[in-house]
């Protein structure tokens, strides 16, 4: 069984690495890795960490490229690669342009698609943009939907996806996190601590560019006035983020701006922080495993399970809501304890094993047929 795994961004590498390594350990399975290079520098950090060497590298990344140009380059490169490789399965993850184009190129080449982290929905086609539409389109092209939670499976069933093609596996990001946190605790912390309380902040989504990001910076300025609190902010390399953040926060006492952290360094900071402010989907999944409350810098989320469990809360980008939410957690031990219980609805660390067993099972069913 030849499985082509397509990845191009840092989150895809994190969440597909455990599956790739599980496939490599599985007898009778050939694993081919196609990297689109959609996020070149961030992706390469992950590939080195997980000791993954792409067999095909499309190198599509260009500065400030439009989504239409990126999509055209992805379709051309992925179509030619799959035509040459002729796999039995194409494996994609999440909701990026790489994911959408990988699934569509596989469909054009009549190759079945297995979609890792299938079924996430925010209910708003513009938030996140373009990811919400990407994942809905991928669902139309997918043969085997590998869902992280019962809620994501229910989303697909409500869209009339056949039930025998929908399986709850858990989230492979938790597999990667459990592997990484053990290693992160054995190395020197990447960011020195200067104040007793620490907030980890990440923000990068397109719907927060502009005014939303400006409001987040205002909240950070106010929180940094607390003498007991520091904010660690790895700044995304997108110029639309940096052009807003750097003029407002660079050199501000209590704010540690840094380049994007490699995965182990980010896990180390997550492990050491008191709470998380983020619009990242991955951190919404990872933080609850380590008992870190999450304030989500969005009005809606495709990961409502953490909100329903009480370990995450939507605050949007309003500065008052962010500051009030953060200070309630920093100053009220009962409020903090209510959100800091280490529970995670997203997985138990065994998702990759389940996914590979499903793919092998599909192969065996085909052989019998």
ChimeraX attribute file (.defattr): number of C-alpha atoms within 10 A of each C-alpha:
attribute: neighborCount
match mode: 1-to-1
recipient: residues
	/A:1	15
	/A:2	16
	/A:3	22
	/A:4	26
	/A:5	23
	/A:6	26
	/A:7	31
	/A:8	27
	/A:9	23
	/A:10	22
	/A:11	22
	/A:12	22
	/A:13	27
	/A:14	24
	/A:15	24
	/A:16	25
	/A:17	25
	/A:18	23
	/A:19	24
	/A:20	23
	/A:21	16
	/A:22	17
	/A:23	23
	/A:24	14
	/A:25	13
	/A:26	15
	/A:27	9
	/A:28	11
	/A:29	15
	/A:30	15
	/A:31	20
	/A:32	20
	/A:33	19
	/A:34	22
	/A:35	27
	/A:36	26
	/A:37	22
	/A:38	22
	/A:39	19
	/A:40	17
	/A:41	14
	/A:42	21
	/A:43	22
	/A:44	19
	/A:45	16
	/A:46	21
	/A:47	17
	/A:48	10
	/A:49	15
	/A:50	17
	/A:51	11
	/A:52	15
	/A:53	14
	/A:54	16
	/A:55	11
	/A:56	15
	/A:57	16
	/A:58	18
	/A:59	16
	/A:60	20
	/A:61	17
	/A:62	13
	/A:63	7
	/A:64	10
	/A:65	10
	/A:66	9
	/A:67	11
	/A:68	10
	/A:69	11
	/A:70	18
	/A:71	15
	/A:72	12
	/A:73	18
	/A:74	26
	/A:75	20
	/A:76	13
	/A:77	20
	/A:78	24
	/A:79	19
	/A:80	13
	/A:81	18
	/A:82	20
	/A:83	15
	/A:84	9
	/A:85	12
	/A:86	16
	/A:87	21
	/A:88	16
	/A:89	21
	/A:90	26
	/A:91	24
	/A:92	27
	/A:93	28
	/A:94	23
	/A:95	24
	/A:96	24
	/A:97	23
	/A:98	27
	/A:99	26
	/A:100	26
	/A:101	25
	/A:102	31
	/A:103	31
	/A:104	22
	/A:105	25
	/A:106	27
	/A:107	18
	/A:108	13
	/A:109	15
	/A:110	15
	/A:111	20
	/A:112	18
	/A:113	26
	/A:114	27
	/A:115	25
	/A:116	28
	/A:117	25
	/A:118	30
	/A:119	28
	/A:120	25
	/A:121	23
	/A:122	16
	/A:123	13
	/A:124	13
	/A:125	14
	/A:126	13
	/A:127	21
	/A:128	23
	/A:129	14
	/A:130	17
	/A:131	22
	/A:132	20
	/A:133	20
	/A:134	20
	/A:135	24
	/A:136	19
	/A:137	15
	/A:138	27
	/A:139	22
	/A:140	13
	/A:141	21
	/A:142	25
	/A:143	22
	/A:144	24
	/A:145	27
	/A:146	27
	/A:147	27
	/A:148	25
	/A:149	22
	/A:150	17
	/A:151	18
	/A:152	24
	/A:153	23
	/A:154	18
	/A:155	16
	/A:156	22
	/A:157	15
	/A:158	9
	/A:159	12
	/A:160	9
	/A:161	18
	/A:162	13
	/A:163	12
	/A:164	9
	/A:165	14
	/A:166	22
	/A:167	20
	/A:168	22
	/A:169	26
	/A:170	25
	/A:171	26
	/A:172	28
	/A:173	28
	/A:174	26
	/A:175	23
	/A:176	22
	/A:177	23
	/A:178	16
	/A:179	14
	/A:180	19
	/A:181	19
	/A:182	13
	/A:183	13
	/A:184	20
	/A:185	15
	/A:186	9
	/A:187	11
	/A:188	10
	/A:189	15
	/A:190	14
	/A:191	15
	/A:192	10
	/A:193	15
	/A:194	12
	/A:195	13
	/A:196	11
	/A:197	17
	/A:198	22
	/A:199	25
	/A:200	22
	/A:201	22
	/A:202	19
	/A:203	22
	/A:204	18
	/A:205	22
	/A:206	17
	/A:207	16
	/A:208	22
	/A:209	14
	/A:210	13
	/A:211	13
	/A:212	20
	/A:213	23
	/A:214	19
	/A:215	18
	/A:216	23
	/A:217	19
	/A:218	20
	/A:219	20
	/A:220	24
	/A:221	20
	/A:222	13
	/A:223	23
	/A:224	19
	/A:225	14
	/A:226	13
	/A:227	12
	/A:228	14
	/A:229	19
	/A:230	24
	/A:231	24
	/A:232	22
	/A:233	22
	/A:234	17
	/A:235	21
	/A:236	19
	/A:237	15
	/A:238	12
	/A:239	12
	/A:240	16
	/A:241	20
	/A:242	14
	/A:243	12
	/A:244	16
	/A:245	19
	/A:246	13
	/A:247	9
	/A:248	15
	/A:249	19
	/A:250	12
	/A:251	11
	/A:252	13
	/A:253	13
	/A:254	22
	/A:255	20
	/A:256	20
	/A:257	18
	/A:258	13
	/A:259	10
	/A:260	16
	/A:261	19
	/A:262	17
	/A:263	22
	/A:264	22
	/A:265	20
	/A:266	21
	/A:267	24
	/A:268	24
	/A:269	22
	/A:270	24
	/A:271	20
	/A:272	19
	/A:273	22
	/A:274	21
	/A:275	26
	/A:276	24
	/A:277	26
	/A:278	22
	/A:279	27
	/A:280	18
	/A:281	14
	/A:282	15
	/A:283	20
	/A:284	29
	/A:285	22
	/A:286	24
	/A:287	27
	/A:288	24
	/A:289	22
	/A:290	20
	/A:291	20
	/A:292	28
	/A:293	28
	/A:294	31
	/A:295	25
	/A:296	25
	/A:297	27
	/A:298	22
	/A:299	14
	/A:300	19
	/A:301	24
	/A:302	17
	/A:303	22
	/A:304	20
	/A:305	20
	/A:306	22
	/A:307	17
	/A:308	11
	/A:309	15
	/A:310	17
	/A:311	27
	/A:312	25
	/A:313	24
	/A:314	20
	/A:315	22
	/A:316	20
	/A:317	23
	/A:318	19
	/A:319	21
	/A:320	15
	/A:321	16
	/A:322	25
	/A:323	19
	/A:324	14
	/A:325	18
	/A:326	22
	/A:327	15
	/A:328	14
	/A:329	21
	/A:330	18
	/A:331	10
	/A:332	10
	/A:333	10
	/A:334	11
	/A:335	13
	/A:336	20
	/A:337	14
	/A:338	12
	/A:339	23
	/A:340	23
	/A:341	17
	/A:342	13
	/A:343	18
	/A:344	20
	/A:345	20
	/A:346	25
	/A:347	21
	/A:348	15
	/A:349	19
	/A:350	15
	/A:351	25
	/A:352	27
	/A:353	18
	/A:354	18
	/A:355	24
	/A:356	18
	/A:357	15
	/A:358	17
	/A:359	19
	/A:360	18
	/A:361	12
	/A:362	13
	/A:363	15
	/A:364	12
	/A:365	10
	/A:366	9
	/A:367	8
	/A:368	7
	/A:369	6
